[in-house]
Amino acid sequence: MSLLRKKMQDRMALRGFAPKTEQAYTHWIVDLAKFHHKSPDRLGDEDLKQFMLHLISERRLAAESCRQAIHAIRFFYAEVLDREISKITLPIIKKPQKIPELLNQREVRDILSCCDNLKYRTMMMLCYGTGVRRSEVVALRLADIDSDRQQLRVEQSKGRKDRYVLLGPSLLHQLRCYWQSYRPFDFLFCGRTLNQPITASSLNKMYSKAKGKAGITKRGNIHALRHAFATHSLEAGMPLAQLQQLMGHGYITTTLRYVHWLPRYQEHPGACIDLITQMGEQHA
């Protein structure tokens, strides 16, 4: 297995996979081998089917996890063993299309107000005010802030792409207040040590705590603030192409799902995108 793993890691490196993707793909192949107590190069199509049925029926994994396992197995057999796995053997599992319980602006305001910690409140405000992902906000560095241009650099995000998001006056003010209190010099939001970023799990825990304190019972973790940014921006009339760029979506079809959740959407070029200020004005 060690030689196969080395070859798989080399192939993933050549394809430019992100470290998390490499880790996840390796995990699934190791899991496959452990399930059958055999090296994966000795497994047949029926063995692969049994493994996927085990993930679906016995472990009851989410569709997204099963899809990732299928992609990992197909990659391994095609790139490492030069053996194509047909879609008949391992069909792609359809992801359920569900509309999340979307937060309105009052609920977002209440959640932010119930977070007493300046660091975590600033992080949540960035998630809502710019639409950055949880993993992106914890990786931010002080140098990523461009106050003159009122924008924030998101480096090597999902899909290994850089992008810029907009910082409205309210967010810039919040970041200045945060800097005056914490004085970060590298990572914008440090963890226990100054040279390490805060963990995404700790941010999610603080979000859940603030949501509970605010009395919000809608399901969802801190990713709900990213959904809120998208839907509230569209409600304000933001053009779809602009939202796609700010969200970092590779395909417009990913952004279009938000339009499906907002059947009354109408595009208004130049619409307000400073959601933090807008939220305060509407609920003053």
Secondary structure as a PSIPRED ss2 file (coil, helix, strand):
# PSIPRED VFORMAT (PSIPRED V4.0)

   1 M C   1.000  0.000  0.000
   2 S H   0.000  1.000  0.000
   3 L H   0.000  1.000  0.000
   4 L H   0.000  1.000  0.000
   5 R H   0.000  1.000  0.000
   6 K H   0.000  1.000  0.000
   7 K H   0.000  1.000  0.000
   8 M H   0.000  1.000  0.000
   9 Q H   0.000  1.000  0.000
  10 D H   0.000  1.000  0.000
  11 R H   0.000  1.000  0.000
  12 M H   0.000  1.000  0.000
  13 A H   0.000  1.000  0.000
  14 L H   0.000  1.000  0.000
  15 R C   1.000  0.000  0.000
  16 G C   1.000  0.000  0.000
  17 F C   1.000  0.000  0.000
  18 A C   1.000  0.000  0.000
  19 P H   0.000  1.000  0.000
  20 K H   0.000  1.000  0.000
  21 T H   0.000  1.000  0.000
  22 E H   0.000  1.000  0.000
  23 Q H   0.000  1.000  0.000
  24 A H   0.000  1.000  0.000
  25 Y H   0.000  1.000  0.000
  26 T H   0.000  1.000  0.000
  27 H H   0.000  1.000  0.000
  28 W H   0.000  1.000  0.000
  29 I H   0.000  1.000  0.000
  30 V H   0.000  1.000  0.000
  31 D H   0.000  1.000  0.000
  32 L H   0.000  1.000  0.000
  33 A H   0.000  1.000  0.000
  34 K H   0.000  1.000  0.000
  35 F H   0.000  1.000  0.000
  36 H H   0.000  1.000  0.000
  37 H C   1.000  0.000  0.000
  38 K C   1.000  0.000  0.000
  39 S C   1.000  0.000  0.000
  40 P H   0.000  1.000  0.000
  41 D H   0.000  1.000  0.000
  42 R H   0.000  1.000  0.000
  43 L C   1.000  0.000  0.000
  44 G C   1.000  0.000  0.000
  45 D H   0.000  1.000  0.000
  46 E H   0.000  1.000  0.000
  47 D H   0.000  1.000  0.000
  48 L H   0.000  1.000  0.000
  49 K H   0.000  1.000  0.000
  50 Q H   0.000  1.000  0.000
  51 F H   0.000  1.000  0.000
  52 M H   0.000  1.000  0.000
  53 L H   0.000  1.000  0.000
  54 H H   0.000  1.000  0.000
  55 L H   0.000  1.000  0.000
  56 I H   0.000  1.000  0.000
  57 S H   0.000  1.000  0.000
  58 E H   0.000  1.000  0.000
  59 R C   1.000  0.000  0.000
  60 R C   1.000  0.000  0.000
  61 L C   1.000  0.000  0.000
  62 A C   1.000  0.000  0.000
  63 A H   0.000  1.000  0.000
  64 E H   0.000  1.000  0.000
  65 S H   0.000  1.000  0.000
  66 C H   0.000  1.000  0.000
  67 R H   0.000  1.000  0.000
  68 Q H   0.000  1.000  0.000
  69 A H   0.000  1.000  0.000
  70 I H   0.000  1.000  0.000
  71 H H   0.000  1.000  0.000
  72 A H   0.000  1.000  0.000
  73 I H   0.000  1.000  0.000
  74 R H   0.000  1.000  0.000
  75 F H   0.000  1.000  0.000
  76 F H   0.000  1.000  0.000
  77 Y H   0.000  1.000  0.000
  78 A H   0.000  1.000  0.000
  79 E H   0.000  1.000  0.000
  80 V H   0.000  1.000  0.000
  81 L C   1.000  0.000  0.000
  82 D C   1.000  0.000  0.000
  83 R C   1.000  0.000  0.000
  84 E C   1.000  0.000  0.000
  85 I C   1.000  0.000  0.000
  86 S C   1.000  0.000  0.000
  87 K C   1.000  0.000  0.000
  88 I C   1.000  0.000  0.000
  89 T C   1.000  0.000  0.000
  90 L C   1.000  0.000  0.000
  91 P C   1.000  0.000  0.000
  92 I C   1.000  0.000  0.000
  93 I C   1.000  0.000  0.000
  94 K C   1.000  0.000  0.000
  95 K C   1.000  0.000  0.000
  96 P C   1.000  0.000  0.000
  97 Q C   1.000  0.000  0.000
  98 K C   1.000  0.000  0.000
  99 I C   1.000  0.000  0.000
 100 P C   1.000  0.000  0.000
 101 E C   1.000  0.000  0.000
 102 L C   1.000  0.000  0.000
 103 L C   1.000  0.000  0.000
 104 N C   1.000  0.000  0.000
 105 Q H   0.000  1.000  0.000
 106 R H   0.000  1.000  0.000
 107 E H   0.000  1.000  0.000
 108 V H   0.000  1.000  0.000
 109 R H   0.000  1.000  0.000
 110 D H   0.000  1.000  0.000
 111 I H   0.000  1.000  0.000
 112 L H   0.000  1.000  0.000
 113 S H   0.000  1.000  0.000
 114 C C   1.000  0.000  0.000
 115 C C   1.000  0.000  0.000
 116 D C   1.000  0.000  0.000
 117 N C   1.000  0.000  0.000
 118 L H   0.000  1.000  0.000
 119 K H   0.000  1.000  0.000
 120 Y H   0.000  1.000  0.000
 121 R H   0.000  1.000  0.000
 122 T H   0.000  1.000  0.000
 123 M H   0.000  1.000  0.000
 124 M H   0.000  1.000  0.000
 125 M H   0.000  1.000  0.000
 126 L H   0.000  1.000  0.000
 127 C H   0.000  1.000  0.000
 128 Y H   0.000  1.000  0.000
 129 G H   0.000  1.000  0.000
 130 T H   0.000  1.000  0.000
 131 G C   1.000  0.000  0.000
 132 V C   1.000  0.000  0.000
 133 R C   1.000  0.000  0.000
 134 R H   0.000  1.000  0.000
 135 S H   0.000  1.000  0.000
 136 E H   0.000  1.000  0.000
 137 V H   0.000  1.000  0.000
 138 V H   0.000  1.000  0.000
 139 A C   1.000  0.000  0.000
 140 L C   1.000  0.000  0.000
 141 R E   0.000  0.000  1.000
 142 L H   0.000  1.000  0.000
 143 A H   0.000  1.000  0.000
 144 D H   0.000  1.000  0.000
 145 I E   0.000  0.000  1.000
 146 D E   0.000  0.000  1.000
 147 S C   1.000  0.000  0.000
 148 D C   1.000  0.000  0.000
 149 R C   1.000  0.000  0.000
 150 Q C   1.000  0.000  0.000
 151 Q E   0.000  0.000  1.000
 152 L E   0.000  0.000  1.000
 153 R E   0.000  0.000  1.000
 154 V E   0.000  0.000  1.000
 155 E C   1.000  0.000  0.000
 156 Q C   1.000  0.000  0.000
 157 S C   1.000  0.000  0.000
 158 K C   1.000  0.000  0.000
 159 G C   1.000  0.000  0.000
 160 R C   1.000  0.000  0.000
 161 K C   1.000  0.000  0.000
 162 D C   1.000  0.000  0.000
 163 R E   0.000  0.000  1.000
 164 Y E   0.000  0.000  1.000
 165 V E   0.000  0.000  1.000
 166 L E   0.000  0.000  1.000
 167 L C   1.000  0.000  0.000
 168 G C   1.000  0.000  0.000
 169 P H   0.000  1.000  0.000
 170 S H   0.000  1.000  0.000
 171 L H   0.000  1.000  0.000
 172 L H   0.000  1.000  0.000
 173 H H   0.000  1.000  0.000
 174 Q H   0.000  1.000  0.000
 175 L H   0.000  1.000  0.000
 176 R H   0.000  1.000  0.000
 177 C H   0.000  1.000  0.000
 178 Y H   0.000  1.000  0.000
 179 W H   0.000  1.000  0.000
 180 Q H   0.000  1.000  0.000
 181 S H   0.000  1.000  0.000
 182 Y H   0.000  1.000  0.000
 183 R C   1.000  0.000  0.000
 184 P C   1.000  0.000  0.000
 185 F C   1.000  0.000  0.000
 186 D C   1.000  0.000  0.000
 187 F E   0.000  0.000  1.000
 188 L C   1.000  0.000  0.000
 189 F C   1.000  0.000  0.000
 190 C E   0.000  0.000  1.000
 191 G C   1.000  0.000  0.000
 192 R C   1.000  0.000  0.000
 193 T C   1.000  0.000  0.000
 194 L C   1.000  0.000  0.000
 195 N C   1.000  0.000  0.000
 196 Q C   1.000  0.000  0.000
 197 P E   0.000  0.000  1.000
 198 I C   1.000  0.000  0.000
 199 T C   1.000  0.000  0.000
 200 A H   0.000  1.000  0.000
 201 S H   0.000  1.000  0.000
 202 S H   0.000  1.000  0.000
 203 L H   0.000  1.000  0.000
 204 N H   0.000  1.000  0.000
 205 K H   0.000  1.000  0.000
 206 M H   0.000  1.000  0.000
 207 Y H   0.000  1.000  0.000
 208 S H   0.000  1.000  0.000
 209 K H   0.000  1.000  0.000
 210 A H   0.000  1.000  0.000
 211 K H   0.000  1.000  0.000
 212 G H   0.000  1.000  0.000
 213 K H   0.000  1.000  0.000
 214 A C   1.000  0.000  0.000
 215 G C   1.000  0.000  0.000
 216 I C   1.000  0.000  0.000
 217 T C   1.000  0.000  0.000
 218 K C   1.000  0.000  0.000
 219 R C   1.000  0.000  0.000
 220 G C   1.000  0.000  0.000
 221 N C   1.000  0.000  0.000
 222 I C   1.000  0.000  0.000
 223 H H   0.000  1.000  0.000
 224 A H   0.000  1.000  0.000
 225 L H   0.000  1.000  0.000
 226 R H   0.000  1.000  0.000
 227 H H   0.000  1.000  0.000
 228 A H   0.000  1.000  0.000
 229 F H   0.000  1.000  0.000
 230 A H   0.000  1.000  0.000
 231 T H   0.000  1.000  0.000
 232 H H   0.000  1.000  0.000
 233 S H   0.000  1.000  0.000
 234 L H   0.000  1.000  0.000
 235 E H   0.000  1.000  0.000
 236 A C   1.000  0.000  0.000
 237 G C   1.000  0.000  0.000
 238 M C   1.000  0.000  0.000
 239 P C   1.000  0.000  0.000
 240 L H   0.000  1.000  0.000
 241 A H   0.000  1.000  0.000
 242 Q H   0.000  1.000  0.000
 243 L H   0.000  1.000  0.000
 244 Q H   0.000  1.000  0.000
 245 Q H   0.000  1.000  0.000
 246 L H   0.000  1.000  0.000
 247 M H   0.000  1.000  0.000
 248 G C   1.000  0.000  0.000
 249 H C   1.000  0.000  0.000
 250 G C   1.000  0.000  0.000
 251 Y C   1.000  0.000  0.000
 252 I H   0.000  1.000  0.000
 253 T H   0.000  1.000  0.000
 254 T H   0.000  1.000  0.000
 255 T H   0.000  1.000  0.000
 256 L H   0.000  1.000  0.000
 257 R H   0.000  1.000  0.000
 258 Y H   0.000  1.000  0.000
 259 V H   0.000  1.000  0.000
 260 H H   0.000  1.000  0.000
 261 W H   0.000  1.000  0.000
 262 L C   1.000  0.000  0.000
 263 P C   1.000  0.000  0.000
 264 R C   1.000  0.000  0.000
 265 Y C   1.000  0.000  0.000
 266 Q C   1.000  0.000  0.000
 267 E C   1.000  0.000  0.000
 268 H C   1.000  0.000  0.000
 269 P C   1.000  0.000  0.000
 270 G C   1.000  0.000  0.000
 271 A C   1.000  0.000  0.000
 272 C C   1.000  0.000  0.000
 273 I C   1.000  0.000  0.000
 274 D C   1.000  0.000  0.000
 275 L H   0.000  1.000  0.000
 276 I H   0.000  1.000  0.000
 277 T H   0.000  1.000  0.000
 278 Q H   0.000  1.000  0.000
 279 M H   0.000  1.000  0.000
 280 G H   0.000  1.000  0.000
 281 E H   0.000  1.000  0.000
 282 Q H   0.000  1.000  0.000
 283 H C   1.000  0.000  0.000
 284 A C   1.000  0.000  0.000
